[in-house]
């Protein structure tokens, strides 16, 4: 039996084509270990090979491209924690998971799961449609939503929430947090634009704030008024040196700026604007003004683009990216960030690139530490340009 110790998650038992023995299942149940399924015997696409051991499973993670039919979950009587990192090809009655306390996965495949009375911790990754309301009395909520403005569901029990983590959003409006009067910790991770930061001064129970790679924060100077809050700033941020000096001298709050925290100055004294560009759009769209929930940019793709074959679209992307990379090189791009790693940019690497090249998927291009271009892993999401002059 292969086990892995994961900080914050405990012991994971790796199931990859071979099941633990009866004796090992006893250990799993005794110590409350998490069963992490990568694949099952016979390349099964469902949970039937686990059926004799359903009663032993309390914590289950399914990170598999092959195990996608998960109807058997509702037959696990002691399942408390469930995390799903792959696709789900069956609709499951989530209301039958009566003992579930923690769920991380595609809620759209689990009917009613967000209203379970025992659910305390919920993680949502790229929900395919907006979730308007959550009935469960959540204590912890994590949402990753990279497209458009951030949509925060209405919680039926807002005063129960004490930890909120928002990830990869283009625009986050913190005024939506005002109902969470018992919130103790807020983590903003990779959120491009943050507005409404003044509401944090109204959250009297707030104890910790983490700003991780949040380069644009509206009215950030007022955060000096936070009282009794530990604030950690990681990665890109808008805080000037004078602000940092003032923050670390505060007696009522604790601020920390690890060495990796990088202040982003406004280049050339101009005002940075973000644009969403796509070969199927007639012109660039400013973010967040136009690319919003109320006016989806996908609806503005031209009829010509909609009628193109996939082959013609790839050819158009090829030309389009070539133009973008030429512009970026003229802007002085000198660094690429991919998977959190920084490396020098080579002009030949950009000039000879093609759509779908692994080395140019989900990357950020920097010029003297300032972001000028962001290319997602899926080009259908559009490309983001950050410029001090109008971009067309």
Secondary structure by P-SEA (a helix, b strand, c coil): cbbbbbccccbbbbbccccccaaaaaaaaaabbbbbbcccccccccccccccccccccbbbbbcccccccccccccccccbbbbccccccccccccccccccccccccccccccccccccbbbbcccccccccccccccbbbbbbcccccccccccccccccbbbbccccccccccccccccccbbbbcccccccccccccccccccbbbbcccccccccccccccccbbbbbcccccccaaaaaaaaacccbbbbbcccbbbbcccccbbbbbbbbccccccccccccccccccccccccccccccccaaaaaaaaaaaaaaaaaaaaaacccccccccbbbbbbaaaaaaccccccccccbbbbccccccbbbccccccbbbbbbccccc
